[in-house]
Amino acid sequence: MTWNLGKEGMKMIHVENLTKTYDGKDVVKGISFDVQAGEIFAFLGPNGAGKSTTVQMLTTLIPISGGRATIQEFDVVKQEKQVRLQIGVALQDTGIDEDLTGLELLVLQGKLFGLSQTEAKKRAEELLQLVGLDQDGKRRSGTYSGGMKRRLDLALTLVHQPTVLFLDEPTTGLDPASRLQIWNEVRRLNEEFGTTIFLTTQYLEEADQLADRIAIINEGELIAEGTAAELKAANGEERIELTLVEKEDERIVIETFAGRQEKDRLVIPSRGTETLRAVVRFLDERKIVATSLVVKQPSLDDVFIRLTGQAYKEES
């Protein structure tokens, strides 16, 4: 199985001043970004931030109010048909006909894209093997587990060998084991075939694990973009968390290291091993006993809270 994936280093997705207006109100406010060929790009934002609207515009599901977007150099507005041939879209609701088998659904999808019966059956068998459903292809899809349905939906988006795959919250509602299976399939598509993947997700850990780069949208505006490491370095905080035996010792530790109280622990901003050594030396010299002391690296949760002012909501 081979993919026509475009040239290495090309802008697979180009977005320039993209705007969406509803009832005179801009819900997406002139955002711009690029996704390179072969990247996994995560698009994050609070509920109502504009991420789903952006995905719907890029996938030609709703019209663009202003600005411009291209998929593999095809204009999303002027060359809508060509764009649709370049993309695969897996939405949160799969919409699978549960009376048909996995094989039948894939064959039907192939025929809709112009393949002959023989070609469609061959492609279906290849894709069932790709997503680990080759032993279940002749079972009615209504008997599949949630994770199996997600993998079948993923296979359905790949029938026409898209250059760009849009995954809208692909693991929402799945148990941890099924979520890991989907992660593995996404990595495999990207690593083995070089598929460019545009991912929206409710899970910050998912973006951290999978994405080459991340963009964060808030109130319709793009407020940050970069690798997970870059975002953490620019917006996160390495810190030392400790709990002390004697409560009266907390004040002097906070004052000495510009710390703060958070729930049942003290938090000290850290600048690496130098700060850690200073804290340990201070506690030892003053005979202050700590029941726990942990160095924590900045997380995407920290980044998200700092940039948007709210915690990222994960729904089951």
C-alpha positions in Angstrom: 0.0 0.0 0.0 1.5 3.4 -1.0 0.4 6.9 -0.3 0.8 10.0 -2.6 1.9 12.3 0.2 3.4 15.3 -1.4 6.9 16.6 -1.2 8.9 16.5 2.0 9.1 19.9 3.6 6.0 21.3 1.7 3.2 23.1 3.5 0.5 20.4 3.5 -2.0 22.8 5.2 -1.7 26.6 4.9 -4.1 28.8 6.8 -4.0 32.6 6.4 -6.2 35.0 8.3 -9.0 32.4 8.5 -12.2 33.9 9.8 -15.7 32.5 10.6 -18.6 34.9 11.4 -22.0 33.9 12.8 -24.7 36.5 13.2 -22.2 39.3 13.0 -19.9 37.8 15.6 -16.4 36.4 14.7 -16.0 33.0 16.3 -12.7 32.4 14.5 -10.7 35.6 14.3 -8.2 35.7 11.5 -5.9 32.8 12.5 -2.9 31.8 10.6 -0.7 28.7 10.7 1.0 26.0 8.6 1.2 22.2 8.9 4.2 20.6 7.2 4.0 17.3 5.2 4.4 14.3 7.5 3.6 16.2 10.8 1.2 15.3 13.5 -0.3 18.6 14.4 -2.5 18.9 17.5 -5.1 21.7 17.7 -6.2 22.4 21.3 -8.6 24.8 22.9 -11.4 25.2 25.5 -14.9 24.3 24.7 -16.3 27.0 22.4 -12.8 28.3 21.5 -13.3 27.7 17.7 -11.3 24.5 17.1 -14.2 22.5 15.7 -15.3 25.4 13.6 -11.8 25.6 12.2 -11.7 21.9 11.4 -15.1 22.2 9.7 -13.9 25.0 7.5 -10.7 23.2 6.5 -12.6 20.0 5.6 -15.1 22.0 3.5 -18.0 21.1 5.8 -18.9 24.8 6.4 -18.0 27.9 4.3 -15.2 30.3 5.2 -16.2 33.8 6.0 -12.7 35.4 5.4 -9.1 34.6 4.8 -7.7 31.6 2.9 -6.8 28.0 3.4 -5.2 25.4 1.2 -4.7 21.6 1.5 -1.7 20.4 -0.5 -1.9 23.7 -2.4 -5.6 23.2 -3.4 -7.8 26.2 -2.3 -10.4 25.0 0.2 -13.0 27.4 -1.3 -12.1 27.5 -5.0 -11.1 23.8 -5.4 -13.4 22.1 -2.9 -13.6 18.8 -4.9 -9.9 18.4 -5.1 -9.5 19.2 -1.4 -12.0 16.4 -0.5 -9.9 13.9 -2.5 -6.8 14.9 -0.5 -8.3 14.5 3.0 -9.7 11.8 5.3 -12.0 13.0 8.1 -12.8 10.9 11.2 -15.4 12.7 13.3 -16.2 12.0 16.9 -19.5 10.3 16.0 -18.5 7.4 13.7 -21.9 7.0 11.9 -21.1 3.3 11.1 -23.9 1.2 9.7 -23.9 -1.5 12.3 -25.9 -4.0 10.2 -22.9 -4.3 7.8 -19.6 -6.1 8.4 -16.4 -4.2 8.6 -15.3 -5.7 5.2 -18.6 -4.7 3.6 -18.4 -1.2 4.8 -14.9 -0.8 3.5 -15.8 -2.3 0.1 -18.8 0.1 -0.1 -16.5 3.0 0.7 -14.0 2.0 -1.9 -16.7 1.7 -4.6 -18.0 5.2 -3.7 -14.5 6.5 -4.5 -14.6 4.8 -7.9 -12.8 1.5 -7.2 -13.9 -1.7 -8.9 -15.3 -4.5 -6.8 -12.0 -6.3 -7.0 -10.0 -3.2 -6.2 -12.3 -2.2 -3.3 -12.1 -5.7 -1.8 -8.3 -5.7 -2.0 -8.1 -2.3 -0.4 -10.6 -3.3 2.3 -8.5 -6.3 3.2 -5.3 -4.3 3.4 -6.9 -1.7 5.6 -8.4 -4.3 8.0 -4.9 -5.7 8.4 -3.5 -2.2 8.9 -5.8 -1.4 11.8 -5.7 -4.8 13.3 -9.2 -6.0 12.4 -8.3 -8.6 9.8 -9.7 -11.4 12.1 -13.0 -9.5 12.6 -13.7 -8.1 9.1 -16.6 -10.5 8.5 -18.3 -9.7 11.8 -21.2 -7.3 11.9 -19.8 -3.9 13.0 -22.6 -3.6 15.6 -20.8 -6.3 17.6 -17.5 -4.4 17.7 -16.3 -2.8 20.9 -15.9 1.0 21.1 -12.2 0.8 20.3 -12.8 -1.5 17.3 -15.4 0.9 15.9 -12.9 3.7 16.2 -10.3 1.7 14.3 -12.8 0.7 11.6 -13.7 4.4 11.3 -10.0 5.2 10.9 -9.8 2.5 8.1 -12.8 4.0 6.4 -11.1 7.4 6.2 -8.0 5.8 4.5 -9.8 4.0 1.6 -8.8 6.7 -0.9 -5.3 7.1 0.5 -5.7 10.7 1.7 -2.6 13.0 2.1 -4.1 14.6 5.2 -6.0 12.9 7.9 -8.3 15.0 10.2 -9.0 13.2 13.5 -11.6 14.9 15.7 -11.2 13.7 19.3 -10.5 10.1 18.1 -10.3 8.6 21.6 -13.1 10.3 23.5 -15.0 7.9 25.6 -12.6 5.0 25.1 -11.0 3.0 27.9 -7.3 3.4 28.5 -6.3 0.2 26.6 -8.4 1.2 23.5 -7.0 4.7 23.6 -3.5 3.3 23.5 -4.4 1.1 20.5 -5.6 4.2 18.6 -2.4 6.1 19.5 -0.4 3.2 18.1 -2.4 3.2 14.8 -2.0 7.0 14.5 1.8 6.7 15.0 2.0 3.8 12.6 0.2 5.8 9.8 2.5 8.7 10.4 5.7 6.8 10.6 5.2 4.1 8.0 3.3 6.1 5.4 4.2 9.7 6.3 0.5 10.7 6.6 0.0 14.3 7.8 -2.4 14.2 10.7 -4.4 17.1 12.1 -5.6 16.1 15.6 -8.1 17.7 18.0 -8.3 16.1 21.4 -9.8 16.4 24.8 -6.7 14.8 26.3 -3.5 16.9 26.8 -1.5 13.7 27.4 -2.6 12.6 23.9 -1.3 15.8 22.3 1.9 15.5 24.4 2.5 11.9 23.3 1.6 12.2 19.6 2.1 15.7 18.3 5.2 17.1 16.6 3.7 20.6 17.1 0.7 22.0 19.0 -1.4 25.1 18.4 -3.8 26.5 21.1 -6.8 28.5 20.2 -8.8 30.6 22.7 -11.8 32.7 22.1 -11.3 32.4 18.3 -7.6 33.5 18.4 -4.5 31.5 18.0 -2.6 32.2 21.2 0.4 29.8 21.1 2.1 27.4 18.7 5.2 25.2 18.9 6.5 21.8 20.1 5.3 20.6 23.5 8.8 21.3 24.8 8.8 24.8 23.5 5.4 25.6 24.9 6.4 24.2 28.3 9.7 26.1 28.4 8.0 29.4 27.4 4.9 29.1 29.5 5.4 26.4 32.1 7.2 26.3 35.4 9.6 23.7 36.8 8.9 23.5 40.5 9.8 21.8 43.7 6.8 20.5 45.8 7.4 19.6 49.4 5.4 19.0 52.6 6.9 19.7 56.0 6.3 18.0 59.4 6.1 21.2 61.3 3.6 23.8 60.0 5.5 26.7 61.6 8.4 26.0 59.3 6.4 26.7 56.2 6.5 30.5 56.5 10.3 30.8 56.5 10.7 28.4 53.6 8.1 30.4 51.5 9.8 33.7 52.4 13.4 32.4 51.7 12.6 30.8 48.3 9.7 33.0 47.1 7.4 30.0 47.4 3.7 29.6 47.8 1.1 27.4 49.5 -0.9 25.2 47.2 -3.4 23.0 49.1 -1.4 20.7 51.4 2.0 21.4 49.9 4.6 24.1 49.4 5.6 25.1 45.9 9.0 26.6 45.1 9.8 27.9 41.5 12.9 26.0 40.4 15.8 26.9 38.1 17.1 23.4 38.0 19.6 21.5 40.2 20.9 24.8 41.7 17.5 25.5 43.3 17.1 21.9 44.5 20.6 21.9 46.1 19.8 25.2 47.9 16.5 23.9 49.2 17.9 20.7 50.5 20.9 22.5 52.1 18.5 25.0 53.8 16.3 22.3 55.2 19.3 20.3 56.5 21.0 23.3 58.1 17.8 24.3 60.0 16.8 20.7 60.9 13.5 21.1 59.0 12.0 17.8 58.2 10.1 17.2 55.0 7.9 14.2 54.5 8.1 14.5 50.7 10.1 16.5 48.2 9.4 16.2 44.5 10.8 18.1 41.5 8.1 18.5 38.8 8.7 19.5 35.2 6.2 21.8 33.5 3.2 20.1 31.9 0.9 21.0 29.1 -1.8 21.5 31.8 0.4 24.3 33.3 0.8 25.8 29.8 -3.0 25.6 29.1 -4.0 27.1 32.4 -1.5 30.0 32.1 -2.5 30.8 28.5 -6.3 30.4 28.8 -6.9 31.0 32.5 -8.7 27.7 32.8 -8.0 24.0 33.2 -8.4 21.7 30.2 -11.7 19.8 30.6 -11.4 16.1 29.9 -14.8 14.4 29.4 -15.4 10.7 29.6 
